[in-house]
Amino acid sequence: MTVDVFDSRNEKVGALEISDEVFGGRVNTHVIWEAVVHQNAADRRGTHGTKTRGQVRGTGKKPWRQKGTGRARVGSARNPLWRTGGVVFGPQPRDYSYRLPKKVVRGGLRAALRQSFQDEVVMVVEQLVLEQPRTRHAVELLDRLDLGVKTLFVDVSPDLNLSLAVRNLTGVKVLPTSRLSARDVVNANRVVMTRGAVERLERVLAS
């Protein structure tokens, strides 16, 4: 498979041959789903919580005697059946993260990149560098490359000026290849990768 390589002015400057074994072939969508769900679960804070009958505020005294009043028997004002009582089987603080084999995580990223290359949403550029860390320069770069919202820039070691310039742009993200995940790829409408990033990912994902 051969892809075109562009410069920062959106002019073709060459071509890059990439491995069909890594970026081509059938897309395993289930592995993408596994990787995305795994990352979403790890990002959940899990700080939700409800109080049980032993935690809510209230007296432990029996509201009325057991028999003879004509009312239903009750032993505590903290009874879950009461409005002021606790919650039965409510959510408690917990850690939602779980372990996923590294091969599955790597396979999810490989499948996501395959899908992006097949959908022609990946653009390969020679380099991603800005002279100054200004947002307007980042907007000009997006316009020159004909990119819209939800754009992902990927480089082996991202340029600091570019990372600072896109912080105020909603939907634009800059990531190194070491932190790239399947969720980042599938969430982006366009993926812009440098030549070095493609070559690095090809070596990593081929193993």
N, C-alpha and C positions, 0 to 999 in steps of 0.2 A: 504494500500500500504506500502511495506517495501523496504527501500533502504539501500545499504551497506555504512558503514562508514570506511574511510581510515585514515591512519596517514600520516605524511610528507614524509615517505619512500614508499608511495603507497602500503602499506600492509593493508589488511582488519583487523580491530580491533573490529568490531561489526556491529550492524544493528540498524536502526531507523525506527520506524513505524510512518508514516505520514498520515494525514487525506485525504481520498478520496474526501471529500466534497470541500476541498481547492485546492489540487494539482491533482485531478483526474476529470474524467468526460469530457463532451463536451467542446471544445475550441471555445469561441466566438471571432472570428478573427476581427469582426467589432469593438469591444470594444478596441482591441489592436490598430487598426488603429486610432481610435478616440484619444487615449491617446498619441500615437506617434506624430500625427499631432499637437495636442495641445502643446506638449513640443517643437516641432520644431518651431512653430509659436512664442512661448514665447522667444526663443533664437535668433530670427531675430533682427538685430540691427535697421533696418528701417531708416537708415540715407541717403538713396538715395534721390535725388531731382533734378528737372529741373527748369529753369527760365521761367517764363511767360513773356508776352510782356511788362508787367509793371516792370519787374526786370532786363531785359537785358539792356546792355549799348547802348546808341544811342540817337540821337536828337529827339525832338518831332516836328521838323519842317516838313511841307509837302514837299516831295522831288521835286515835280513839280506841276504846276497848274492843276486844275481838267480837263479842256477841252482844246482842240486845239492842243495838242502835238502829237496826234495819238498813244500815249502809254496808257496802262491800268491805270485806276484811282487808286491812292494809297494815303493814308493819313499819313503813318508813316514808317520809316525805321525799326521799331521794329515789323513790321507785321509778324505774324507766317508764311506767305507764302514766306518770304524772307529768304535767307541763314543766315543772321545776326539777324533774328528775334527770337521771343520767341517760346516756345513749347506749343502746345495745349494739354491739358489733360495729361500732363506728370506726372510721379511719384513724390510724395511729401513726406517728412519725416512723418512717422506715426508709431504708436505702433500696432504691429500685434498680440499681446497677447489677449486672450479672456478667459472668465471664463468657466471652465468645472466642473460639479458637482463632489464632492469628491468621490461619489460612483462609478462614471464612471472611474475616475483615478485609484481607488483601484481595480475595476473590470478589467481594462486593465492590471495591474500588475499581478493579479491573473491568467488571461487567458494566459499571456506570460509565467508565471512559469509553468502552466499546459502543454503548448506546449513544453517547454524545458524538462520537466520530461518525457513526452511521447516520445520525440525524443532522450532521453537518453544522453543529453548533460550536465546534471547537475551532479556534483561530490560533495559528502558530505564528509568533513574531520572533524577530531576531533578539530583541532585548526590550525590557520594560524599565525605562529610566526617565526621571524628571529632573530638570535642573534646579527647581525650587519646590519646596513643600507647600504649594498653594493649591487650593481647591479649584480655582478657575483653570489652572494648567491641567488638572486631572479631567475636568469637564471638556476642555479642548481635545485632550487625547481620546476621550470617549467619542466625541463627535467625528474626529478624523478616522477612527477605526469603525465608525458606523455601529456603535454599540448603544444599547439602551439600558433600562433598569435591570437589576439582578444580574450583574456581571461579576464573574470571578476571575481574578488575575492570579496566575500560578507561576512561581519562579523558584529556582533552587535556593537562592538567598535573596528575598525581595528587596528592592531598592527602598531605603528609609524614606526618601522624599515622597515616593509614590504611596507608601503606607500611611504617611501623615496626611497627604493631600486628599485621600479618599475617605477619611474618617467622617467627614460631614455629609457624605453622599449616601443616601439611603439605598440599600440593596447592592452596593458595590463592596467587594471584599478582596483582600490581598492575602494570600497564604503561601507559605513555603511548601515544597513537595513533601517534606517530612510530616506535615500536619494535615495534608489533604485527605479527605474522607469521601465515602460514597454519598453521604448526605449533602456535602458541599457541592458536589458535581450535579446531582439531580435537582437541587434547589435553584441552580443558576440557569438563566435563559441563554447566556453566552459564556463560554469558557475561553479565556485568552491565556495561552501558555507560551513560554519562551522555548527556544530550541533546546536549551540545556535542560529545562524541566521535562520535556518529552523524553529526552535521552535518559535522564535519571530514572523516571518512572518506568521506562521500558526495561532497564536493567533490574530494578527492584521487583517489578511485577512478573518478570520472566522466571524468577527463581521460585 
